[in-house]
Amino acid sequence: MQDRTITPSTQPLHEPTTPQLIDPLGDGISSVELVRVSGSDVDVVNAARVSFGKTVTELSEQDKKLIAYLMEHDHTSPFEHNQLSFRIKAPIFVARQWMRHRMNSYNEISYRYVKAPLEFYQPKQWRFQDAVNRQASYGAFQDSEVDQTYQHALQTAVQAYETLLAKGVCRELARGVLPVCTYTQFMFTCNLHSLTHFLRLRLHKGAQWEIQQYAKGLLELTLPSFPVSLAAWRNKHGQR
Ligand SMILES: Cc1cc2nc3c(=O)[nH]c(=O)nc-3n(C[C@H](O)[C@H](O)[C@H](O)COP(=O)(O)OP(=O)(O)OC[C@H]3O[C@@H](n4cnc5c(N)ncnc54)[C@H](O)[C@@H]3O)c2cc1C
């Protein structure tokens, strides 16, 4: 049998040794968890320099400048030879916004298969509707009557859901009474190019505050794996 030498990748797929989890909405329910990373800044350089038939295992100062150049000039494809997988727990309305980003892979819990855990996002403070920008909100206020109204709506939804299930209604129809603040869970797998596109749009102050918090969590968990690329990205798009 012919002897084959397999050269191990310089940047093997690595599972984080400790769980890397952030609670972006600070309610003890929401989460952004980095479950797997493949690749690093070194792979960005090796992808860009493949035409020379050379690979490096460590970044030189010249390599860092190359990454900055690639980022600055939108030479995006070298940032695609990596993979990041996250497990996300978010309100359905955040997940709806998130999944508009099509250049990624997703798998989501199904409330056809399982009963919804009946966990809901409850804002810690309320925001006013912006009068000019129809998508925007501003300010922060507390109002016990608003809290009670929101709570009451959730309780009514829970009661209706339980009643429908008890009467034998299937889960796929009973879930119709659940509000969009119900928590869902999904896997989100992307590459660094697609992730920075997501971050640019969702860290922006024009994005809803809640998804901005998730974007911050993604950035925080990704920084240790791609510090040079993300520094170049921040340099281009401003500190975020
Ligand atoms: C603040 C904000 C408000 C928004 N409001 C609304 C809203 O009111 N209603 C609404 O429907 N959406 C809304 N969106 C969603 C928005 O229109 C995009 O669908 C979402 O941001 C995903 O961006 P994307 O298409 O660039 O990302 P991806 O889907 O990840 O695509 C990445 C890139 O791939 C390319 N690409 C992907 N698919 C195609 C395609 N079919 N054809 C050509 N090129 C493609 C594009 O260059 C695209 O930028 C909003 C987004 C933001 C950030």
The ligand as a Tripos MOL2 file, in Angstrom:
@<TRIPOS>MOLECULE
LIG
   53    58     1     0     0
SMALL
NO_CHARGES

@<TRIPOS>ATOM
      1 C1        -31.6750   48.7060    9.9780 C.3       1 LIG1
      2 C2        -32.3050   47.7300    9.0340 C.ar      1 LIG1
      3 C3        -33.6250   47.8410    8.7120 C.ar      1 LIG1
      4 C4        -34.2270   46.9190    7.8490 C.ar      1 LIG1
      5 N1        -35.5610   47.0490    7.5580 N.ar      1 LIG1
      6 C5        -36.1570   46.1640    6.7360 C.ar      1 LIG1
      7 C6        -37.5600   46.2670    6.4240 C.ar      1 LIG1
      8 O1        -38.2330   47.1700    6.8800 O.2       1 LIG1
      9 N2        -38.1150   45.3220    5.6300 N.ar      1 LIG1
     10 C7        -37.3790   44.3100    5.0920 C.ar      1 LIG1
     11 O2        -37.9220   43.4940    4.3500 O.2       1 LIG1
     12 N3        -36.0580   44.1890    5.3540 N.ar      1 LIG1
     13 C8        -35.4430   45.0730    6.1700 C.ar      1 LIG1
     14 N4        -34.1020   44.9330    6.4570 N.ar      1 LIG1
     15 C9        -33.3860   43.7910    5.9210 C.3       1 LIG1
     16 C10       -32.4740   44.1890    4.7480 C.3       1 LIG1
     17 O3        -33.2200   44.6320    3.6330 O.3       1 LIG1
     18 C11       -31.5890   42.9850    4.3440 C.3       1 LIG1
     19 O4        -32.4290   41.9480    3.9040 O.3       1 LIG1
     20 C12       -30.7560   42.4620    5.4900 C.3       1 LIG1
     21 O5        -30.0800   43.5160    6.1120 O.3       1 LIG1
     22 C13       -29.7360   41.4420    4.9840 C.3       1 LIG1
     23 O6        -28.7470   42.1480    4.2660 O.3       1 LIG1
     24 P1        -28.0330   41.5380    2.9920 P.3       1 LIG1
     25 O7        -29.0300   41.1680    1.9460 O.co2     1 LIG1
     26 O8        -26.9710   42.5180    2.5910 O.co2     1 LIG1
     27 O9        -27.3490   40.2410    3.6320 O.3       1 LIG1
     28 P2        -27.2100   38.7240    3.0320 P.3       1 LIG1
     29 O10       -28.5560   38.2140    2.7330 O.co2     1 LIG1
     30 O11       -26.3660   38.0060    4.0140 O.co2     1 LIG1
     31 O12       -26.4600   38.9570    1.6890 O.3       1 LIG1
     32 C14       -25.0990   39.3920    1.6820 C.3       1 LIG1
     33 C15       -24.8240   40.0060    0.3320 C.3       1 LIG1
     34 O13       -24.9560   38.9990   -0.6730 O.3       1 LIG1
     35 C16       -25.5320   39.5850   -1.8330 C.3       1 LIG1
     36 N5        -26.8200   38.9630   -2.1100 N.ar      1 LIG1
     37 C17       -27.5130   38.1270   -1.2990 C.ar      1 LIG1
     38 N6        -28.6370   37.7240   -1.8760 N.ar      1 LIG1
     39 C18       -28.6970   38.3510   -3.0650 C.ar      1 LIG1
     40 C19       -29.6510   38.3820   -4.1010 C.ar      1 LIG1
     41 N7        -30.7780   37.6790   -4.0690 N.pl3     1 LIG1
     42 N8        -29.3860   39.1370   -5.1690 N.ar      1 LIG1
     43 C20       -28.2380   39.8500   -5.2770 C.ar      1 LIG1
     44 N9        -27.3000   39.8970   -4.3230 N.ar      1 LIG1
     45 C21       -27.5330   39.1380   -3.2270 C.ar      1 LIG1
     46 C22       -25.6860   41.0860   -1.5630 C.3       1 LIG1
     47 O14       -24.5230   41.7520   -1.9890 O.3       1 LIG1
     48 C23       -25.7820   41.1160   -0.0600 C.3       1 LIG1
     49 O15       -25.4140   42.3680    0.5090 O.3       1 LIG1
     50 C24       -33.4770   45.8640    7.3030 C.ar      1 LIG1
     51 C25       -32.1220   45.7530    7.6340 C.ar      1 LIG1
     52 C26       -31.5360   46.6630    8.4880 C.ar      1 LIG1
     53 C27       -30.0640   46.5150    8.8340 C.3       1 LIG1
@<TRIPOS>BOND
     1     1     2 1
     2     2     3 ar
     3     2    52 ar
     4     3     4 ar
     5     4     5 ar
     6     4    50 ar
     7     5     6 ar
     8     6     7 ar
     9     6    13 1
    10     7     8 2
    11     7     9 ar
    12     9    10 ar
    13    10    11 2
    14    10    12 ar
    15    12    13 ar
    16    13    14 ar
    17    14    15 1
    18    14    50 ar
    19    15    16 1
    20    16    17 1
    21    16    18 1
    22    18    19 1
    23    18    20 1
    24    20    21 1
    25    20    22 1
    26    22    23 1
    27    23    24 1
    28    24    25 2
    29    24    26 1
    30    24    27 1
    31    27    28 1
    32    28    29 2
    33    28    30 1
    34    28    31 1
    35    31    32 1
    36    32    33 1
    37    33    34 1
    38    33    48 1
    39    34    35 1
    40    35    36 1
    41    35    46 1
    42    36    37 ar
    43    36    45 ar
    44    37    38 ar
    45    38    39 ar
    46    39    40 ar
    47    39    45 ar
    48    40    41 1
    49    40    42 ar
    50    42    43 ar
    51    43    44 ar
    52    44    45 ar
    53    46    47 1
    54    46    48 1
    55    48    49 1
    56    50    51 ar
    57    51    52 ar
    58    52    53 1
@<TRIPOS>SUBSTRUCTURE
     1 LIG1         1 GROUP 0 **** ****
